[in-house]
């Protein structure tokens, strides 16, 4: 009996440690932040105002406030990458067409921050 009791204690301790380890791993997995959701309407769709609509099938359409934009997008981790964009070429001297420089974007809650090809922030759109 004196040999069995230490073995039982050791087995119990090992089981408790394994259980705590498994619990800690599951807690870490549960705390992982959800991936940002870029699908939706960004910016107000009113005249001379930049806006985008990203669909769940990877298409994007919108306006830089003057010209119509359309193309594709993908997301990896927190970065949205825009594919080749087709655009109209209307001259609008009084409209800031910053959105036409879009290359990538990051979603943070209800904010879509747009970056150009050099990684410079060019503007922000709010989720509608």
CORQUI-V295046 format. One record per run of one state. SS is the DSSP state (2 for helix, 1 for strand, 0 for the rest). FROM is the first residue (numbers start at 1). LEN is the number of residues. If there is no record, write none. Layout:
BEGIN
[[SS | FROM | LEN] [SS | FROM | LEN]]
END
This chain:
BEGIN
[[0 | 1 | 1] [2 | 2 | 29] [0 | 31 | 9] [1 | 40 | 3] [0 | 43 | 8] [1 | 51 | 4] [0 | 55 | 4] [1 | 59 | 5] [0 | 64 | 4] [1 | 68 | 9] [0 | 77 | 2] [1 | 79 | 4] [0 | 83 | 3] [1 | 86 | 2] [0 | 88 | 10] [2 | 98 | 4] [0 | 102 | 2] [1 | 104 | 5] [0 | 109 | 2] [1 | 111 | 5] [0 | 116 | 5] [1 | 121 | 7] [0 | 128 | 1]]
END
